[in-house]
Every structure is written in structure tokens, then in C-alpha cells.
Amino acid sequence: MNARISSTGFLVVLAVCMVLAAGCMDSSAQGRVAASPSPAPAVTGTTVGASGISGGNCTPLTITQTDGTPITLPCHPKRIIVANGNAAEMMIAIGAQDEIVGVTQTTTNVSYIMDKIPQAENIGDWQVPNIERILSLHPDAVIAYSSYKPKNLDQLTAANITVISLDCYKLATLPSDARTLGILTGRSNEAEVYARMVEDTIAEVTGRVKKIPEDSYPSVYSESYTDYTVSGPGSGADEQLHLAGGKNIAADVTTSSAKISTEWVVARKPEYIFKVISSTNLEPFPEIAEALRSRMGWDTIPAVKNDRVYLFANDVEYGPRAYIGLVYKAQLLHPDEFRDLHPREMLDEYAGRYVSGTNGTMMVYP
């Protein structure tokens, strides 16, 4: 890859060329694309009967879920309920939107998603989806988060509903989750182009970060949606921060998220403050940022003194666009090394190529 890129345009062209050079994949090749780096053990997965797949000629397929466990379906599902808004966006990105018949309440509130899947019906809360409503839609499969299982998973299982666990939000597993969705929906080529673009972007960022001395990585306080909840090791935010060349002041926290005090942050003197904002938080970004800066004692923190307090919309912190969030963070932490990258252009390209409307709101403030 060239040492300088201005957007994902080069990455996308590279990925397309690589895919086309390989030729159109046959069914056996699609199986290879979805394989994890180490082949999944045979006959160790779960074989399920999908509730809505009709009889007739079909070929069983095995996919690998986010946690690495395989699951076998009797056929390619044609009616999919997506109890995971990130997976819904990724399915649209690879051109599989016509197979979505149901989504959660949260997803129905996202206009740039729903205008692509007007046929999808509301199944209620993603944590406790409505079983009766799901059954009425006769799904072949339900896609749910792997990291956060539905609270009524036992009811879904008892109703003989095939549940596929895919996160589609963590940067590390975006490529593999996309490839799994490609196999599941018969769109492996499209999924491969997206997956390689994400991988190439991560490689570009990490390659540059490796050339920066570790002792010059800035310290960062990374706050989750809830005030005074720090992102610890194992969280998506911590992963992104590490790849971008930042030092998490919560590296010694024993959980992926933890409640802390204002004094805890003041004592650790972070050079940057990052906070992720939920899509349900309608408070203006400038007001949220000012509230952060005005917390008791925070005027003594280097991040506040040097005006390095930044807000990130959850859309670039997690989900199919998290690779763009990575570039934003790398550029903020190391402006000289990443001056030639343009994450806003990357967002526009994603909207033009994958999911239109995803570039219509502010992603990072200021």
C-alpha cells in the first residue's frame, strides 16, 4: 500500500481488483472465504432446523459465529430477523437487505436503515424480543448479538427458532462477521470487498502507529455512554484506542467497563478525553462537551487545559463504520503522522458505496 492515502478509495479499488482477479466464487469457494484463520473442528458445532425454511432442494451450510463456534443450517435462509442493528446495517452494506423481514424497535427509529428495508416489521426490544411476533413472521433465522444474548434466549430456543450470534460492531471481528453474513446470504463477493477494506484500513493505521515510539503515546480517558463509566480492557473502545496509538488510563481496570469517580480521572491526568455518545442522546454535542469540561476539578486535567475533549457518535465507535472511527482517533492522537488521511471523506465514500444517509450527521465533535 502507498504510504499516503487520502480516503478509502484506494482500499476499495484494491479490494475490488483482488476479488475480481480471483474470479467469481463457486459454492465451495464461498465456504473457504468464511473460514476462520484456523479451520473450525468438524462435527463440533450445532446443527439446527430453521423454523421457516421450506422443503425442497437445498444445501446445508456451516457458518462461524462471532465467538468462534460453528452452526449449521439446512439451507440458505431467505427470511431473516435481525435483532441487532449493527448486523442490519452490515446486511444492507453487502446487498442483503431484501432478506430482512424483522428488526428491533431501536432499528425502526433509524431512518437511513428503514428506508432500505420498508418490509421489515418491529419485533420489539432487542434484549427481550417478542416471541409471538417473531413466530408470526416465519423466519428462517434470527441474528442476535453474540456479546449480549437476548434475555429470553431460552424462549427462542424452545420455540425452535434458529438464533445466529453475530456482533458486527467490534473492529477486530468486523471482517469475519461480514464474511459470515456473506456466506449466510449468498453474497460472499460483496462481503469480501468490505472485509478487505476494513482490514486494509486497520493495517494502514497500525503500520504507521508502530513507527511511533510507545513512550510518546498520549494518555486517554475513554468514557462510555454513561457518565463516569470508563472503557476498560476488552471493550471495543479500548481496542480502538490501542490500535490508534493511545494509552488507556484504565488499563489496570479488571473489567471492560467500570464506574469511577471524578477524583479518579483528575488524579490520572489524561492528555485526551474521549466520550462515546449514544444515538438516543439528543442533547447537542457542544453542551455535552461543556458539561464534561465543567466537572469538578477537571479544569486541572491536561486534556481540558489543552482543549482536547472529543465526542464520538456511537456509529463510528461501534458497528460497520468503526474502521472510520479508528482513523479519526489516530488522527487526533497523532496529527502529524495521519495528516494526509481524511476520515470525513471515508464516511462519504461509505455512504455512497454501502449505506446511503450514514454521513448526514456529526460523527466527531469538535
C-alpha positions as CSV (number, residue, x, y, z in Angstrom):
1,M,0.0,0.0,0.0
2,N,1.1,3.5,-0.6
3,A,2.4,5.3,2.4
4,R,-0.1,8.1,1.8
5,I,-3.9,7.7,1.3
6,S,-6.5,10.4,1.3
7,S,-9.5,8.1,1.7
8,T,-10.7,4.6,1.4
9,G,-11.0,5.0,-2.3
10,F,-7.7,3.2,-2.9
11,L,-8.5,0.5,-0.5
12,V,-11.9,-0.2,-2.1
13,V,-10.3,-0.3,-5.6
14,L,-7.6,-2.7,-4.3
15,A,-10.2,-4.9,-2.7
16,V,-12.4,-5.0,-5.9
17,C,-9.4,-5.8,-8.0
18,M,-8.3,-8.7,-5.7
19,V,-11.8,-10.2,-5.7
20,L,-12.3,-9.9,-9.5
21,A,-8.9,-11.3,-10.1
22,A,-9.9,-14.4,-8.2
23,G,-12.9,-14.8,-10.4
24,C,-16.5,-15.4,-9.4
25,M,-16.5,-17.8,-6.4
26,D,-18.4,-21.1,-6.7
27,S,-20.1,-22.5,-3.7
28,S,-17.0,-24.3,-2.4
29,A,-15.0,-21.1,-2.6
30,Q,-17.6,-19.3,-0.6
31,G,-17.1,-21.8,2.1
32,R,-13.4,-21.1,2.1
33,V,-14.0,-17.3,2.3
34,A,-16.0,-17.7,5.5
35,A,-13.5,-20.0,7.2
36,S,-11.7,-18.6,10.3
37,P,-7.9,-18.5,10.3
38,S,-7.9,-21.9,11.9
39,P,-10.5,-24.3,10.4
40,A,-13.4,-25.0,12.8
41,P,-13.4,-28.5,14.1
42,A,-15.8,-30.8,12.2
43,V,-18.9,-32.0,13.9
44,T,-18.5,-29.9,16.9
45,G,-21.0,-27.2,16.0
46,T,-24.7,-27.1,16.5
47,T,-27.0,-28.4,13.7
48,V,-30.4,-26.7,13.8
49,G,-33.6,-26.9,12.0
50,A,-34.7,-23.4,10.9
51,S,-38.3,-22.6,11.7
52,G,-39.3,-21.1,8.4
53,I,-37.1,-22.8,5.7
54,S,-39.4,-24.6,3.3
55,G,-38.7,-28.0,1.9
56,G,-37.2,-28.8,-1.5
57,N,-33.7,-28.9,-2.8
58,C,-31.2,-27.1,-0.7
59,T,-27.6,-27.5,0.5
60,P,-26.7,-27.3,4.2
61,L,-24.2,-24.6,5.1
62,T,-22.0,-24.1,8.2
63,I,-21.0,-20.6,9.3
64,T,-18.8,-19.4,12.2
65,Q,-20.4,-17.1,14.8
66,T,-18.5,-14.2,16.4
67,D,-17.4,-16.3,19.4
68,G,-15.8,-18.8,17.1
69,T,-18.4,-21.6,17.4
70,P,-19.8,-23.1,14.2
71,I,-23.5,-23.5,13.5
72,T,-25.1,-25.5,10.6
73,L,-28.3,-24.5,8.8
74,P,-30.2,-26.8,6.4
75,C,-30.4,-24.1,3.7
76,H,-29.5,-20.5,2.9
77,P,-32.1,-18.5,4.9
78,K,-34.4,-16.4,2.9
79,R,-36.3,-14.7,5.8
80,I,-34.1,-13.2,8.4
81,I,-35.0,-11.3,11.5
82,V,-32.2,-9.0,12.7
83,A,-32.3,-8.4,16.5
84,N,-29.0,-6.4,16.1
85,G,-29.0,-3.0,14.5
86,N,-25.3,-3.3,13.5
87,A,-26.0,-6.6,11.7
88,A,-28.9,-4.9,9.9
89,E,-26.6,-2.2,8.6
90,M,-24.0,-4.7,7.5
91,M,-26.6,-6.8,5.7
92,I,-27.6,-3.6,3.8
93,A,-23.9,-2.8,3.1
94,I,-23.4,-6.2,1.3
95,G,-26.7,-6.0,-0.5
96,A,-28.8,-8.5,1.5
97,Q,-31.5,-6.1,2.7
98,D,-34.3,-7.9,0.9
99,E,-33.9,-10.9,3.2
100,I,-34.6,-8.9,6.3
101,V,-38.2,-9.4,7.5
102,G,-38.0,-8.1,11.1
103,V,-35.9,-5.7,13.2
104,T,-36.0,-4.3,16.7
105,Q,-37.6,-1.2,18.0
106,T,-34.3,0.6,18.1
107,T,-33.6,-0.1,14.4
108,T,-37.1,1.1,13.4
109,N,-36.0,4.6,14.7
110,V,-33.1,4.8,12.2
111,S,-34.4,6.4,9.0
112,Y,-31.4,5.6,6.8
113,I,-31.8,1.9,7.7
114,M,-35.6,1.7,7.4
115,D,-35.8,3.4,4.0
116,K,-33.9,0.4,2.6
117,I,-36.0,-2.2,4.4
118,P,-39.6,-0.9,4.4
119,Q,-40.8,-4.5,4.5
120,A,-39.2,-5.2,7.9
121,E,-41.6,-5.3,10.9
122,N,-40.9,-4.4,14.5
123,I,-40.2,-7.3,16.9
124,G,-39.8,-5.1,20.0
125,D,-36.9,-4.7,22.4
126,W,-33.6,-6.2,21.2
127,Q,-32.9,-7.5,24.8
128,V,-36.4,-9.2,25.1
129,P,-37.8,-9.6,21.6
130,N,-41.4,-10.5,21.2
131,I,-41.6,-14.3,20.6
132,E,-45.1,-14.3,19.2
133,R,-44.2,-11.6,16.8
134,I,-41.1,-13.4,15.7
135,L,-43.1,-16.6,15.1
136,S,-45.7,-14.8,13.0
137,L,-43.0,-13.6,10.6
138,H,-42.0,-17.3,9.9
139,P,-38.2,-16.6,10.0
140,D,-35.5,-19.0,8.8
141,A,-33.1,-17.4,11.3
142,V,-32.7,-14.7,13.9
143,I,-29.4,-12.8,14.1
144,A,-28.7,-11.5,17.6
145,Y,-25.6,-10.1,19.4
146,S,-23.0,-12.6,20.5
147,S,-21.7,-10.5,23.3
148,Y,-25.1,-9.6,24.6
149,K,-27.5,-12.5,24.4
150,P,-31.3,-11.9,24.4
151,K,-32.6,-12.3,27.9
152,N,-35.3,-14.6,26.7
153,L,-33.0,-16.8,24.6
154,D,-34.4,-19.9,26.3
155,Q,-37.8,-19.0,24.9
156,L,-36.4,-18.5,21.4
157,T,-34.7,-21.9,21.6
158,A,-37.9,-23.6,23.0
159,A,-39.8,-22.1,20.0
160,N,-37.4,-23.9,17.6
161,I,-36.1,-20.6,16.3
162,T,-32.6,-20.6,14.9
163,V,-30.5,-18.0,16.6
164,I,-27.2,-16.9,15.0
165,S,-24.9,-14.9,17.2
166,L,-23.1,-12.2,15.3
167,D,-21.8,-8.9,16.9
168,C,-21.0,-6.8,13.8
169,Y,-19.8,-4.0,16.0
170,K,-16.3,-4.7,17.3
171,L,-13.4,-3.6,15.0
172,A,-11.5,-6.9,15.5
173,T,-14.4,-9.1,14.3
174,L,-16.0,-6.8,11.6
175,P,-14.2,-8.6,8.7
176,S,-15.0,-12.1,9.9
177,D,-18.6,-11.2,10.8
178,A,-19.0,-9.7,7.3
179,R,-17.7,-12.8,5.7
180,T,-20.1,-14.9,7.7
181,L,-23.0,-12.8,6.6
182,G,-21.8,-13.1,3.0
183,I,-21.9,-16.9,3.2
184,L,-25.2,-16.8,5.1
185,T,-26.9,-14.7,2.4
186,G,-25.0,-15.9,-0.7
187,R,-23.2,-12.5,-1.1
188,S,-19.6,-13.6,-0.3
189,N,-18.1,-11.4,-3.1
190,E,-19.7,-8.2,-1.7
191,A,-18.8,-9.1,1.8
192,E,-15.2,-9.9,0.9
193,V,-14.7,-6.4,-0.7
194,Y,-16.0,-4.8,2.5
195,A,-13.9,-7.0,4.8
196,R,-10.7,-6.4,2.9
197,M,-11.3,-2.6,3.0
198,V,-11.7,-2.8,6.8
199,E,-8.6,-5.0,7.1
200,D,-6.5,-2.7,4.9
201,T,-7.6,0.4,6.8
202,I,-6.6,-1.3,10.1
203,A,-3.2,-2.3,8.6
204,E,-2.6,1.2,7.3
205,V,-3.2,2.7,10.8
206,T,-1.3,0.1,12.8
207,G,1.6,0.2,10.4
208,R,2.0,3.9,11.0
209,V,1.4,3.7,14.7
210,K,4.2,1.1,15.0
211,K,6.7,3.7,13.8
212,I,5.8,6.0,16.7
213,P,7.7,5.4,19.9
214,E,5.4,3.9,22.5
215,D,6.5,6.3,25.2
216,S,5.1,9.1,23.2
217,Y,1.5,7.6,23.0
218,P,-0.8,10.1,24.7
219,S,-2.8,9.1,27.7
220,V,-6.6,9.0,27.3
221,Y,-9.7,8.8,29.5
222,S,-12.3,7.0,27.4
223,E,-15.8,7.3,28.8
224,S,-18.8,5.2,27.7
225,Y,-22.4,6.3,27.2
226,T,-23.0,6.7,30.9
227,D,-21.2,9.4,32.8
228,Y,-18.2,8.2,34.9
229,T,-18.2,4.8,33.2
230,V,-14.7,4.2,31.9
231,S,-14.0,1.8,29.0
232,G,-11.6,-0.8,30.3
233,P,-9.5,-3.7,28.7
234,G,-11.6,-5.9,26.4
235,S,-14.0,-3.2,25.4
236,G,-14.4,-2.0,21.8
237,A,-13.3,1.5,22.7
238,D,-10.2,0.2,24.4
239,E,-9.3,-1.9,21.3
240,Q,-9.8,1.1,19.0
241,L,-7.7,3.3,21.3
242,H,-4.8,0.8,21.4
243,L,-4.8,0.5,17.6
244,A,-4.8,4.2,17.2
245,G,-1.7,4.7,19.4
246,G,-3.2,5.8,22.7
247,K,-2.6,4.8,26.3
248,N,-5.8,4.0,28.2
249,I,-5.6,5.4,31.7
250,A,-8.0,2.5,32.7
251,A,-5.5,-0.2,31.6
252,D,-5.4,-1.6,35.1
253,V,-9.2,-1.9,35.5
254,T,-10.2,-5.5,35.7
255,T,-13.5,-5.3,33.7
256,S,-14.4,-4.0,30.2
257,S,-16.3,-1.1,31.9
258,A,-16.3,0.3,35.4
259,K,-17.8,3.2,37.4
260,I,-15.2,5.6,38.5
261,S,-15.1,8.9,40.4
262,T,-14.3,12.4,39.2
263,E,-11.3,12.4,41.5
264,W,-10.0,9.1,39.9
265,V,-9.8,10.9,36.5
266,V,-8.3,14.1,37.9
267,A,-5.5,12.0,39.6
268,R,-4.6,10.2,36.4
269,K,-4.2,13.5,34.4
270,P,-5.2,12.2,30.9
271,E,-3.9,14.2,27.9
272,Y,-7.1,13.4,25.9
273,I,-10.7,12.8,26.9
274,F,-12.9,10.7,24.5
275,K,-16.6,10.1,25.1
276,V,-19.0,8.0,23.0
277,I,-22.5,9.4,22.6
278,S,-25.5,7.1,22.2
279,S,-27.8,7.7,19.2
280,T,-30.6,8.0,21.7
281,N,-28.9,11.0,23.4
282,L,-30.4,14.1,21.7
283,E,-28.5,16.7,23.7
284,P,-26.4,18.9,21.4
285,F,-22.7,17.8,21.3
286,P,-21.4,21.2,22.3
287,E,-23.5,21.1,25.5
288,I,-22.3,17.6,26.4
289,A,-18.7,18.6,25.8
290,E,-19.1,21.7,28.0
291,A,-20.6,19.6,30.8
292,L,-17.5,17.3,30.6
293,R,-15.1,20.2,30.9
294,S,-17.1,21.7,33.8
295,R,-16.9,18.7,36.1
296,M,-15.5,19.4,39.5
297,G,-11.7,19.7,39.3
298,W,-11.4,18.9,35.6
299,D,-10.1,22.3,34.8
300,T,-6.7,21.0,36.1
301,I,-6.7,18.0,33.7
302,P,-4.2,18.4,30.8
303,A,-6.9,17.3,28.3
304,V,-9.2,20.2,29.4
305,K,-6.4,22.7,29.7
306,N,-5.3,22.0,26.1
307,D,-8.9,21.7,24.7
308,R,-8.6,18.0,23.8
309,V,-12.0,16.8,24.8
310,Y,-13.7,14.9,21.9
311,L,-17.1,13.3,21.5
312,F,-17.7,10.3,19.2
313,A,-21.1,9.2,17.9
314,N,-21.6,5.6,18.6
315,D,-21.9,5.0,14.8
316,V,-18.1,5.4,14.3
317,E,-17.2,3.9,17.7
318,Y,-19.0,0.6,17.1
319,G,-20.6,-1.1,14.1
320,P,-19.7,-1.4,10.4
321,R,-18.2,2.1,10.4
322,A,-15.9,1.6,13.3
323,Y,-12.9,1.5,11.0
324,I,-13.5,5.2,10.2
325,G,-13.6,5.9,14.0
326,L,-10.2,4.3,14.2
327,V,-8.8,6.8,11.6
328,Y,-10.5,9.7,13.4
329,K,-8.8,8.7,16.7
330,A,-5.4,8.1,15.2
331,Q,-5.5,11.5,13.5
332,L,-6.4,13.2,16.8
333,L,-3.7,11.5,18.8
334,H,-1.0,11.7,16.1
335,P,-1.9,14.6,13.8
336,D,1.5,14.8,12.0
337,E,1.5,11.1,11.1
338,F,-2.1,11.0,9.9
339,R,-2.5,14.4,8.4
340,D,-3.0,13.0,4.9
341,L,-5.9,10.8,5.9
342,H,-9.5,12.2,5.6
343,P,-12.0,10.3,7.7
344,R,-14.9,12.6,6.6
345,E,-14.2,11.6,3.0
346,M,-14.1,8.0,4.1
347,L,-17.6,8.4,5.6
348,D,-18.9,10.0,2.4
349,E,-17.5,7.1,0.4
350,Y,-19.1,4.5,2.8
351,A,-22.5,6.3,2.3
352,G,-22.1,6.3,-1.4
353,R,-20.9,2.7,-1.8
354,Y,-22.6,0.9,1.1
355,V,-25.4,2.6,3.1
356,S,-26.7,6.0,2.0
357,G,-27.6,8.5,4.6
358,T,-24.9,7.4,7.1
359,N,-23.0,10.6,6.5
360,G,-25.8,13.0,7.3
361,T,-24.9,13.8,11.0
362,M,-22.0,14.8,13.0
363,M,-19.7,11.9,14.0
364,V,-17.0,13.6,15.9
365,Y,-17.0,16.9,17.9
366,P,-15.4,19.3,17.6
